[in-house]
């Protein structure tokens, strides 16, 4: 039974990874570029404001 559960979790994980990849790409680009405008564009809420406040 645990092998079936592990196989199902793997299958669901792969499906989610495909659907969430664009968000991961945008996050990685924002972190790499450390661009306040990108951070704010991704999340106009707290995360974007914190990114703007933390930049030197």
N, CA, C, O and CB atoms as a CASP TS submission, in Angstrom:
PFRMAT TS
TARGET T0000
AUTHOR 0000-0000-0000
METHOD Language model
MODEL 1
PARENT N/A
ATOM      1  N   UNK     1       0.824  -1.200   0.000  1.00  0.00           N
ATOM      2  CA  UNK     1       0.000   0.000   0.000  1.00  0.00           C
ATOM      3  C   UNK     1       0.866   1.262   0.000  1.00  0.00           C
ATOM      4  O   UNK     1       0.535   2.229  -0.685  1.00  0.00           O
ATOM      5  CB  UNK     1      -0.936  -0.001   1.211  1.00  0.00           C
ATOM      6  N   UNK     2       1.961   1.269   0.749  1.00  0.00           N
ATOM      7  CA  UNK     2       2.798   2.471   0.805  1.00  0.00           C
ATOM      8  C   UNK     2       3.453   2.762  -0.545  1.00  0.00           C
ATOM      9  O   UNK     2       3.710   3.921  -0.868  1.00  0.00           O
ATOM     10  CB  UNK     2       3.874   2.318   1.885  1.00  0.00           C
ATOM     11  N   UNK     3       3.722   1.727  -1.331  1.00  0.00           N
ATOM     12  CA  UNK     3       4.284   1.947  -2.665  1.00  0.00           C
ATOM     13  C   UNK     3       3.269   2.645  -3.563  1.00  0.00           C
ATOM     14  O   UNK     3       3.639   3.483  -4.386  1.00  0.00           O
ATOM     15  CB  UNK     3       4.725   0.612  -3.297  1.00  0.00           C
ATOM     16  N   UNK     4       2.000   2.306  -3.410  1.00  0.00           N
ATOM     17  CA  UNK     4       0.943   2.954  -4.191  1.00  0.00           C
ATOM     18  C   UNK     4       0.806   4.419  -3.793  1.00  0.00           C
ATOM     19  O   UNK     4       0.629   5.286  -4.648  1.00  0.00           O
ATOM     20  CB  UNK     4      -0.399   2.224  -3.999  1.00  0.00           C
ATOM     21  N   UNK     5       0.887   4.684  -2.520  1.00  0.00           N
ATOM     22  CA  UNK     5       0.790   6.060  -2.031  1.00  0.00           C
ATOM     23  C   UNK     5       1.973   6.878  -2.533  1.00  0.00           C
ATOM     24  O   UNK     5       1.807   8.015  -2.974  1.00  0.00           O
ATOM     25  CB  UNK     5       0.730   6.091  -0.487  1.00  0.00           C
ATOM     26  N   UNK     6       3.158   6.299  -2.466  1.00  0.00           N
ATOM     27  CA  UNK     6       4.350   7.003  -2.936  1.00  0.00           C
ATOM     28  C   UNK     6       4.258   7.289  -4.435  1.00  0.00           C
ATOM     29  O   UNK     6       4.641   8.369  -4.887  1.00  0.00           O
ATOM     30  CB  UNK     6       5.614   6.183  -2.630  1.00  0.00           C
ATOM     31  N   UNK     7       3.755   6.331  -5.201  1.00  0.00           N
ATOM     32  CA  UNK     7       3.608   6.529  -6.648  1.00  0.00           C
ATOM     33  C   UNK     7       2.590   7.634  -6.936  1.00  0.00           C
ATOM     34  O   UNK     7       2.803   8.458  -7.825  1.00  0.00           O
ATOM     35  CB  UNK     7       3.177   5.211  -7.336  1.00  0.00           C
ATOM     36  N   UNK     8       1.493   7.652  -6.192  1.00  0.00           N
ATOM     37  CA  UNK     8       0.476   8.686  -6.387  1.00  0.00           C
ATOM     38  C   UNK     8       1.022  10.058  -6.011  1.00  0.00           C
ATOM     39  O   UNK     8       0.768  11.040  -6.708  1.00  0.00           O
ATOM     40  CB  UNK     8      -0.780   8.371  -5.558  1.00  0.00           C
ATOM     41  N   UNK     9       1.773  10.131  -4.910  1.00  0.00           N
ATOM     42  CA  UNK     9       2.367  11.405  -4.495  1.00  0.00           C
ATOM     43  C   UNK     9       3.361  11.906  -5.546  1.00  0.00           C
ATOM     44  O   UNK     9       3.402  13.099  -5.844  1.00  0.00           O
ATOM     45  CB  UNK     9       3.069  11.254  -3.125  1.00  0.00           C
ATOM     46  N   UNK    10       4.149  11.006  -6.097  1.00  0.00           N
ATOM     47  CA  UNK    10       5.108  11.383  -7.133  1.00  0.00           C
ATOM     48  C   UNK    10       4.385  11.909  -8.361  1.00  0.00           C
ATOM     49  O   UNK    10       4.774  12.932  -8.925  1.00  0.00           O
ATOM     50  CB  UNK    10       5.997  10.190  -7.510  1.00  0.00           C
ATOM     51  N   UNK    11       3.336  11.214  -8.775  1.00  0.00           N
ATOM     52  CA  UNK    11       2.568  11.636  -9.949  1.00  0.00           C
ATOM     53  C   UNK    11       1.943  13.010  -9.723  1.00  0.00           C
ATOM     54  O   UNK    11       1.998  13.867 -10.605  1.00  0.00           O
ATOM     55  CB  UNK    11       1.475  10.606 -10.277  1.00  0.00           C
ATOM     56  N   UNK    12       1.355  13.224  -8.557  1.00  0.00           N
ATOM     57  CA  UNK    12       0.752  14.524  -8.258  1.00  0.00           C
ATOM     58  C   UNK    12       1.808  15.618  -8.161  1.00  0.00           C
ATOM     59  O   UNK    12       1.580  16.746  -8.598  1.00  0.00           O
ATOM     60  CB  UNK    12      -0.044  14.454  -6.957  1.00  0.00           C
ATOM     61  N   UNK    13       2.951  15.291  -7.596  1.00  0.00           N
ATOM     62  CA  UNK    13       4.037  16.259  -7.490  1.00  0.00           C
ATOM     63  C   UNK    13       4.529  16.705  -8.861  1.00  0.00           C
ATOM     64  O   UNK    13       4.792  17.888  -9.079  1.00  0.00           O
ATOM     65  CB  UNK    13       5.187  15.669  -6.694  1.00  0.00           C
ATOM     66  N   UNK    14       4.652  15.761  -9.775  1.00  0.00           N
ATOM     67  CA  UNK    14       5.079  16.110 -11.130  1.00  0.00           C
ATOM     68  C   UNK    14       4.048  16.984 -11.832  1.00  0.00           C
ATOM     69  O   UNK    14       4.405  17.915 -12.554  1.00  0.00           O
ATOM     70  CB  UNK    14       5.332  14.848 -11.947  1.00  0.00           C
ATOM     71  N   UNK    15       2.774  16.683 -11.622  1.00  0.00           N
ATOM     72  CA  UNK    15       1.715  17.496 -12.232  1.00  0.00           C
ATOM     73  C   UNK    15       1.730  18.909 -11.657  1.00  0.00           C
ATOM     74  O   UNK    15       1.588  19.881 -12.399  1.00  0.00           O
ATOM     75  CB  UNK    15       0.332  16.843 -12.010  1.00  0.00           C
ATOM     76  N   UNK    16       1.899  19.029 -10.352  1.00  0.00           N
ATOM     77  CA  UNK    16       1.942  20.352  -9.721  1.00  0.00           C
ATOM     78  C   UNK    16       3.177  21.126 -10.154  1.00  0.00           C
ATOM     79  O   UNK    16       3.105  22.332 -10.387  1.00  0.00           O
ATOM     80  CB  UNK    16       1.917  20.221  -8.195  1.00  0.00           C
ATOM     81  N   UNK    17       4.300  20.448 -10.263  1.00  0.00           N
ATOM     82  CA  UNK    17       5.528  21.126 -10.673  1.00  0.00           C
ATOM     83  C   UNK    17       5.355  21.768 -12.040  1.00  0.00           C
ATOM     84  O   UNK    17       5.822  22.883 -12.271  1.00  0.00           O
ATOM     85  CB  UNK    17       6.706  20.144 -10.694  1.00  0.00           C
ATOM     86  N   UNK    18       4.686  21.068 -12.946  1.00  0.00           N
ATOM     87  CA  UNK    18       4.434  21.604 -14.281  1.00  0.00           C
ATOM     88  C   UNK    18       3.553  22.840 -14.210  1.00  0.00           C
ATOM     89  O   UNK    18       3.815  23.828 -14.897  1.00  0.00           O
ATOM     90  CB  UNK    18       3.784  20.544 -15.172  1.00  0.00           C
ATOM     91  N   UNK    19       2.518  22.798 -13.392  1.00  0.00           N
ATOM     92  CA  UNK    19       1.585  23.925 -13.293  1.00  0.00           C
ATOM     93  C   UNK    19       2.189  25.116 -12.560  1.00  0.00           C
ATOM     94  O   UNK    19       1.862  26.264 -12.862  1.00  0.00           O
ATOM     95  CB  UNK    19       0.315  23.489 -12.590  1.00  0.00           C
ATOM     96  N   UNK    20       3.068  24.850 -11.602  1.00  0.00           N
ATOM     97  CA  UNK    20       3.625  25.929 -10.780  1.00  0.00           C
ATOM     98  C   UNK    20       4.956  26.466 -11.302  1.00  0.00           C
ATOM     99  O   UNK    20       5.480  27.435 -10.752  1.00  0.00           O
ATOM    100  CB  UNK    20       3.806  25.446  -9.368  1.00  0.00           C
ATOM    101  N   UNK    21       5.505  25.867 -12.336  1.00  0.00           N
ATOM    102  CA  UNK    21       6.808  26.278 -12.867  1.00  0.00           C
ATOM    103  C   UNK    21       6.870  27.756 -13.250  1.00  0.00           C
ATOM    104  O   UNK    21       7.876  28.403 -12.958  1.00  0.00           O
ATOM    105  CB  UNK    21       7.149  25.442 -14.069  1.00  0.00           C
ATOM    106  N   UNK    22       5.834  28.324 -13.895  1.00  0.00           N
ATOM    107  CA  UNK    22       5.916  29.754 -14.225  1.00  0.00           C
ATOM    108  C   UNK    22       6.102  30.640 -12.985  1.00  0.00           C
ATOM    109  O   UNK    22       6.827  31.634 -13.032  1.00  0.00           O
ATOM    110  CB  UNK    22       4.660  30.183 -14.970  1.00  0.00           C
ATOM    111  N   UNK    23       5.455  30.280 -11.892  1.00  0.00           N
ATOM    112  CA  UNK    23       5.596  31.060 -10.660  1.00  0.00           C
ATOM    113  C   UNK    23       7.004  30.909 -10.085  1.00  0.00           C
ATOM    114  O   UNK    23       7.593  31.880  -9.609  1.00  0.00           O
ATOM    115  CB  UNK    23       4.545  30.620  -9.618  1.00  0.00           C
ATOM    116  N   UNK    24       7.536  29.700 -10.132  1.00  0.00           N
ATOM    117  CA  UNK    24       8.899  29.465  -9.653  1.00  0.00           C
ATOM    118  C   UNK    24       9.899  30.242 -10.498  1.00  0.00           C
ATOM    119  O   UNK    24      10.847  30.824  -9.972  1.00  0.00           O
ATOM    120  CB  UNK    24       9.233  27.960  -9.679  1.00  0.00           C
ATOM    121  N   UNK    25       9.684  30.248 -11.806  1.00  0.00           N
ATOM    122  CA  UNK    25      10.577  31.007 -12.696  1.00  0.00           C
ATOM    123  C   UNK    25      10.566  32.490 -12.368  1.00  0.00           C
ATOM    124  O   UNK    25      11.622  33.119 -12.316  1.00  0.00           O
ATOM    125  CB  UNK    25      10.176  30.802 -14.155  1.00  0.00           C
ATOM    126  N   UNK    26       9.376  33.060 -12.143  1.00  0.00           N
ATOM    127  CA  UNK    26       9.294  34.494 -11.808  1.00  0.00           C
ATOM    128  C   UNK    26       9.962  34.777 -10.477  1.00  0.00           C
ATOM    129  O   UNK    26      10.642  35.792 -10.328  1.00  0.00           O
ATOM    130  CB  UNK    26       7.829  34.961 -11.765  1.00  0.00           C
ATOM    131  N   UNK    27       9.776  33.889  -9.504  1.00  0.00           N
ATOM    132  CA  UNK    27      10.409  34.071  -8.200  1.00  0.00           C
ATOM    133  C   UNK    27      11.933  34.042  -8.334  1.00  0.00           C
ATOM    134  O   UNK    27      12.633  34.905  -7.804  1.00  0.00           O
ATOM    135  CB  UNK    27       9.937  32.983  -7.214  1.00  0.00           C
ATOM    136  N   UNK    28      12.433  33.036  -9.051  1.00  0.00           N
ATOM    137  CA  UNK    28      13.880  32.918  -9.219  1.00  0.00           C
ATOM    138  C   UNK    28      14.463  34.121  -9.949  1.00  0.00           C
ATOM    139  O   UNK    28      15.552  34.584  -9.612  1.00  0.00           O
ATOM    140  CB  UNK    28      14.220  31.643  -9.975  1.00  0.00           C
ATOM    141  N   UNK    29      13.744  34.630 -10.947  1.00  0.00           N
ATOM    142  CA  UNK    29      14.213  35.808 -11.681  1.00  0.00           C
ATOM    143  C   UNK    29      14.245  37.025 -10.761  1.00  0.00           C
ATOM    144  O   UNK    29      15.192  37.810 -10.811  1.00  0.00           O
ATOM    145  CB  UNK    29      13.309  36.084 -12.905  1.00  0.00           C
ATOM    146  N   UNK    30      13.231  37.190  -9.929  1.00  0.00           N
ATOM    147  CA  UNK    30      13.189  38.335  -9.013  1.00  0.00           C
ATOM    148  C   UNK    30      14.318  38.264  -8.002  1.00  0.00           C
ATOM    149  O   UNK    30      14.949  39.278  -7.702  1.00  0.00           O
ATOM    150  CB  UNK    30      11.841  38.396  -8.287  1.00  0.00           C
ATOM    151  N   UNK    31      14.577  37.085  -7.477  1.00  0.00           N
ATOM    152  CA  UNK    31      15.656  36.938  -6.508  1.00  0.00           C
ATOM    153  C   UNK    31      17.004  37.178  -7.182  1.00  0.00           C
ATOM    154  O   UNK    31      17.868  37.858  -6.628  1.00  0.00           O
ATOM    155  CB  UNK    31      15.617  35.540  -5.859  1.00  0.00           C
ATOM    156  N   UNK    32      17.178  36.624  -8.367  1.00  0.00           N
ATOM    157  CA  UNK    32      18.449  36.762  -9.089  1.00  0.00           C
ATOM    158  C   UNK    32      18.722  38.224  -9.447  1.00  0.00           C
ATOM    159  O   UNK    32      19.838  38.718  -9.288  1.00  0.00           O
ATOM    160  CB  UNK    32      18.438  35.899 -10.367  1.00  0.00           C
ATOM    161  N   UNK    33      17.690  38.900  -9.930  1.00  0.00           N
ATOM    162  CA  UNK    33      17.861  40.283 -10.368  1.00  0.00           C
ATOM    163  C   UNK    33      17.786  41.272  -9.218  1.00  0.00           C
ATOM    164  O   UNK    33      18.235  42.410  -9.350  1.00  0.00           O
ATOM    165  CB  UNK    33      16.819  40.630 -11.398  1.00  0.00           C
ATOM    166  N   UNK    34      17.227  40.854  -8.092  1.00  0.00           N
ATOM    167  CA  UNK    34      17.020  41.735  -6.940  1.00  0.00           C
ATOM    168  C   UNK    34      16.406  43.056  -7.371  1.00  0.00           C
ATOM    169  O   UNK    34      16.808  44.125  -6.913  1.00  0.00           O
ATOM    170  CB  UNK    34      18.342  41.986  -6.209  1.00  0.00           C
ATOM    171  N   UNK    35      15.453  42.965  -8.237  1.00  0.00           N
ATOM    172  CA  UNK    35      14.795  44.131  -8.803  1.00  0.00           C
ATOM    173  C   UNK    35      13.532  44.442  -7.999  1.00  0.00           C
ATOM    174  O   UNK    35      12.585  43.656  -7.992  1.00  0.00           O
ATOM    175  CB  UNK    35      14.455  43.900 -10.298  1.00  0.00           C
ATOM    176  N   UNK    36      13.526  45.573  -7.334  1.00  0.00           N
ATOM    177  CA  UNK    36      12.381  45.959  -6.522  1.00  0.00           C
ATOM    178  C   UNK    36      11.106  46.018  -7.345  1.00  0.00           C
ATOM    179  O   UNK    36      10.044  45.625  -6.863  1.00  0.00           O
ATOM    180  CB  UNK    36      12.634  47.300  -5.863  1.00  0.00           C
ATOM    181  N   UNK    37      11.189  46.495  -8.562  1.00  0.00           N
ATOM    182  CA  UNK    37      10.001  46.578  -9.409  1.00  0.00           C
ATOM    183  C   UNK    37       9.444  45.187  -9.688  1.00  0.00           C
ATOM    184  O   UNK    37       8.228  44.996  -9.696  1.00  0.00           O
ATOM    185  CB  UNK    37      10.327  47.295 -10.729  1.00  0.00           C
ATOM    186  N   UNK    38      10.315  44.228  -9.915  1.00  0.00           N
ATOM    187  CA  UNK    38       9.853  42.862 -10.151  1.00  0.00           C
ATOM    188  C   UNK    38       9.217  42.305  -8.894  1.00  0.00           C
ATOM    189  O   UNK    38       8.151  41.694  -8.956  1.00  0.00           O
ATOM    190  CB  UNK    38      11.010  41.961 -10.609  1.00  0.00           C
ATOM    191  N   UNK    39       9.863  42.510  -7.745  1.00  0.00           N
ATOM    192  CA  UNK    39       9.300  42.012  -6.491  1.00  0.00           C
ATOM    193  C   UNK    39       7.937  42.625  -6.217  1.00  0.00           C
ATOM    194  O   UNK    39       7.010  41.918  -5.822  1.00  0.00           O
ATOM    195  CB  UNK    39      10.246  42.305  -5.330  1.00  0.00           C
ATOM    196  N   UNK    40       7.804  43.910  -6.418  1.00  0.00           N
ATOM    197  CA  UNK    40       6.531  44.577  -6.194  1.00  0.00           C
ATOM    198  C   UNK    40       5.494  44.089  -7.183  1.00  0.00           C
ATOM    199  O   UNK    40       4.325  43.933  -6.830  1.00  0.00           O
ATOM    200  CB  UNK    40       6.689  46.089  -6.296  1.00  0.00           C
ATOM    201  N   UNK    41       5.906  43.846  -8.422  1.00  0.00           N
ATOM    202  CA  UNK    41       4.981  43.344  -9.432  1.00  0.00           C
ATOM    203  C   UNK    41       4.485  41.950  -9.125  1.00  0.00           C
ATOM    204  O   UNK    41       3.343  41.616  -9.442  1.00  0.00           O
ATOM    205  CB  UNK    41       5.633  43.355 -10.778  1.00  0.00           C
ATOM    206  N   UNK    42       5.325  41.130  -8.514  1.00  0.00           N
ATOM    207  CA  UNK    42       4.910  39.784  -8.159  1.00  0.00           C
ATOM    208  C   UNK    42       3.927  39.798  -7.008  1.00  0.00           C
ATOM    209  O   UNK    42       2.976  39.018  -6.982  1.00  0.00           O
ATOM    210  CB  UNK    42       6.111  38.936  -7.807  1.00  0.00           C
ATOM    211  N   UNK    43       4.157  40.675  -6.070  1.00  0.00           N
ATOM    212  CA  UNK    43       3.308  40.723  -4.888  1.00  0.00           C
ATOM    213  C   UNK    43       3.225  42.176  -4.426  1.00  0.00           C
ATOM    214  O   UNK    43       4.148  42.693  -3.797  1.00  0.00           O
ATOM    215  CB  UNK    43       3.857  39.794  -3.749  1.00  0.00           C
ATOM    216  N   UNK    44       2.139  42.807  -4.739  1.00  0.00           N
ATOM    217  CA  UNK    44       1.981  44.209  -4.364  1.00  0.00           C
ATOM    218  C   UNK    44       1.740  44.357  -2.866  1.00  0.00           C
ATOM    219  O   UNK    44       1.746  45.469  -2.337  1.00  0.00           O
ATOM    220  CB  UNK    44       0.831  44.840  -5.145  1.00  0.00           C
ATOM    221  N   UNK    45       1.531  43.254  -2.199  1.00  0.00           N
ATOM    222  CA  UNK    45       1.273  43.275  -0.759  1.00  0.00           C
ATOM    223  C   UNK    45       2.553  43.340   0.036  1.00  0.00           C
ATOM    224  O   UNK    45       3.519  43.980  -0.378  1.00  0.00           O
ATOM    225  CB  UNK    45       0.479  42.058  -0.345  1.00  0.00           C
ATOM    226  N   UNK    46       2.563  42.685   1.168  1.00  0.00           N
ATOM    227  CA  UNK    46       3.666  42.746   2.113  1.00  0.00           C
ATOM    228  C   UNK    46       4.995  42.360   1.492  1.00  0.00           C
ATOM    229  O   UNK    46       5.998  43.032   1.732  1.00  0.00           O
ATOM    230  CB  UNK    46       3.382  41.858   3.282  1.00  0.00           C
ATOM    231  N   UNK    47       5.032  41.299   0.703  1.00  0.00           N
ATOM    232  CA  UNK    47       6.305  40.840   0.148  1.00  0.00           C
ATOM    233  C   UNK    47       6.949  41.897  -0.742  1.00  0.00           C
ATOM    234  O   UNK    47       8.153  42.138  -0.649  1.00  0.00           O
ATOM    235  CB  UNK    47       6.099  39.555  -0.642  1.00  0.00           C
ATOM    236  N   UNK    48       6.175  42.513  -1.583  1.00  0.00           N
ATOM    237  CA  UNK    48       6.711  43.554  -2.458  1.00  0.00           C
ATOM    238  C   UNK    48       7.203  44.753  -1.677  1.00  0.00           C
ATOM    239  O   UNK    48       8.254  45.317  -1.981  1.00  0.00           O
ATOM    240  CB  UNK    48       5.664  43.991  -3.454  1.00  0.00           C
ATOM    241  N   UNK    49       6.431  45.145  -0.656  1.00  0.00           N
ATOM    242  CA  UNK    49       6.846  46.284   0.167  1.00  0.00           C
ATOM    243  C   UNK    49       8.106  45.957   0.947  1.00  0.00           C
ATOM    244  O   UNK    49       9.000  46.797   1.054  1.00  0.00           O
ATOM    245  CB  UNK    49       5.726  46.691   1.129  1.00  0.00           C
ATOM    246  N   UNK    50       8.192  44.765   1.487  1.00  0.00           N
ATOM    247  CA  UNK    50       9.392  44.381   2.248  1.00  0.00           C
ATOM    248  C   UNK    50      10.603  44.358   1.348  1.00  0.00           C
ATOM    249  O   UNK    50      11.681  44.801   1.744  1.00  0.00           O
ATOM    250  CB  UNK    50       9.208  43.010   2.912  1.00  0.00           C
ATOM    251  N   UNK    51      10.440  43.844   0.130  1.00  0.00           N
ATOM    252  CA  UNK    51      11.558  43.842  -0.814  1.00  0.00           C
ATOM    253  C   UNK    51      12.036  45.237  -1.087  1.00  0.00           C
ATOM    254  O   UNK    51      13.240  45.474  -1.193  1.00  0.00           O
ATOM    255  CB  UNK    51      11.166  43.173  -2.110  1.00  0.00           C
ATOM    256  N   UNK    52      11.102  46.179  -1.205  1.00  0.00           N
ATOM    257  CA  UNK    52      11.473  47.572  -1.466  1.00  0.00           C
ATOM    258  C   UNK    52      12.163  48.184  -0.259  1.00  0.00           C
ATOM    259  O   UNK    52      13.096  48.973  -0.403  1.00  0.00           O
ATOM    260  CB  UNK    52      10.239  48.398  -1.839  1.00  0.00           C
ATOM    261  N   UNK    53      11.700  47.819   0.934  1.00  0.00           N
ATOM    262  CA  UNK    53      12.274  48.393   2.147  1.00  0.00           C
ATOM    263  C   UNK    53      13.654  47.830   2.453  1.00  0.00           C
ATOM    264  O   UNK    53      14.484  48.518   3.047  1.00  0.00           O
ATOM    265  CB  UNK    53      11.353  48.150   3.321  1.00  0.00           C
ATOM    266  N   UNK    54      13.911  46.576   2.052  1.00  0.00           N
ATOM    267  CA  UNK    54      15.157  45.933   2.384  1.00  0.00           C
ATOM    268  C   UNK    54      16.275  46.268   1.412  1.00  0.00           C
ATOM    269  O   UNK    54      17.448  46.050   1.716  1.00  0.00           O
ATOM    270  CB  UNK    54      14.961  44.465   2.436  1.00  0.00           C
ATOM    271  N   UNK    55      15.926  46.793   0.253  1.00  0.00           N
ATOM    272  CA  UNK    55      16.980  47.141  -0.705  1.00  0.00           C
ATOM    273  C   UNK    55      17.792  48.313  -0.200  1.00  0.00           C
ATOM    274  O   UNK    55      17.238  49.272   0.337  1.00  0.00           O
ATOM    275  CB  UNK    55      16.385  47.469  -2.077  1.00  0.00           C
ATOM    276  N   UNK    56      19.109  48.241  -0.370  1.00  0.00           N
ATOM    277  CA  UNK    56      19.961  49.356   0.095  1.00  0.00           C
ATOM    278  C   UNK    56      19.758  50.601  -0.739  1.00  0.00           C
ATOM    279  O   UNK    56      20.393  51.625  -0.485  1.00  0.00           O
ATOM    280  CB  UNK    56      21.435  48.957   0.059  1.00  0.00           C
TER
END
